[in-house]
Amino acid sequence: MMRIRGRIGDWPVDLTLELEREDWAQLAQALQGAPLEPVPSTVATPAVAGDGLWQTALQLVRDAGQIEGPKLLAQLAALAGGDAAGKRLLVRLRHCEQIRMETGADAPIYHWQGQL
């Protein structure tokens, strides 16, 4: 028995494979002598993906100069592929030295303070 757990995007994966002895033997035989080559991944590692998203999030505020929170959240959610990921980026921006958050009349306003 083999158990595979993880995530595909926002979807949790918990898969159990049950093979009979003959199936395992057949699989092992098929793999014998076959060179093991790394399988190219279409998904970036979390650190790389996170860094790219973070740089793009900073760029959004930098390009706007200032932007209201709801509009920024919508852009971040679209960029990151979901509301939860967008909210995480928004919280990270809130604590970033290059961003100043001001309480607006209807919504917070994020201001770029970093170097242009």
N, C-alpha and C positions, 0 to 999 in steps of 0.2 A: 504494500500500500504506500502511496506517495501523496503527500498533502502539499498543495500550493496555495499560499495566502499572499495577498497584496492588494493593489489597487490598479484599476485601469481608469485613468482620469478621476472622476468623482465616484466611480462605482467600486464598492468593495468586492474582492474576489476571494472565495474560499472553496477550493476545488480538491476533491479527493479522488485519486485514481486507484482502482483496484484491478490488478492483473493477476492472472493465474500463473503458476510456475512456468508453464510452457510459453506463455506470452513474454515473461521476463527473459527467458532463455533465448527466444527468438529475437527480442530487442537487443540483447547483449551480443548475439551472433551478428546481427546486422551492423552493429557499431564496431565490431572487431575489425581492425585494419583500416577503418574509415578515418581519415585524418580529421581531427577535431579543429574546426575553424570557428573563429568568433562569429557570432551572428550579428550583423549590423542592427543597431537599435534605431527605431524611428522616434523614440522618446528620449529626450535629453535627460541627463541626470538631474535630480532636484536642485543641486547647487548651481549648475549651469543654467537651467531653466529659470530658477529664482533670480539669478543675477541679471539675466537678460530682461526679465519682467520688471525687475527693480529699476534698471537703467531706463527702460521705456516709460515706466511710471514717472520717474523724475523728469524725463523729457517732456511728458504731457504738461506738467506744471510749468516747467521752464518755458515751453513754447507759448503757453497761455499767459504767463506773467502772474495772473491770478485767476482762480476758478472756484465756483461754488461747489460745495461738497456733494450734493446730489448729482450734478453733472459729471464731476470727477469720478464718483463711485460708478456711475453707469459706464463710463469709458474704461475704468479699471476692470469691471466685471466682464465686459466684452473682451478686453485684452487677455485677461487671465482665464477665461472660460467658465466663469460662474460667479455668483454673488458672494459666496464664502471667500473665495480667493481674492476677489476684488476688495472685500472688507479688510482682509489681512494686509493688503497693500496700502489701503487707506490709513489704517492704524499705524503702519510703519512710516508712512509719510508724515503723519501727525507728530511723530517723535524725531523726525529727521532735522538735523541742524540747518539744512539748506531751505527748509520750508517753515514759514510762519503761518499759524492758523489764527484767524480772527473770527470772533463771533459776529455774524451778520444779522440783519433783521429777521430773515427767514431761515437762514442756513449758514453753516460755517463757510468761511472763505479761505482758501489755501493760496498763499503768496509765495512766489519764488524769491529767495534771498541769496541764493548761491551766485557764483560767478557765471556770467553769461558767455 
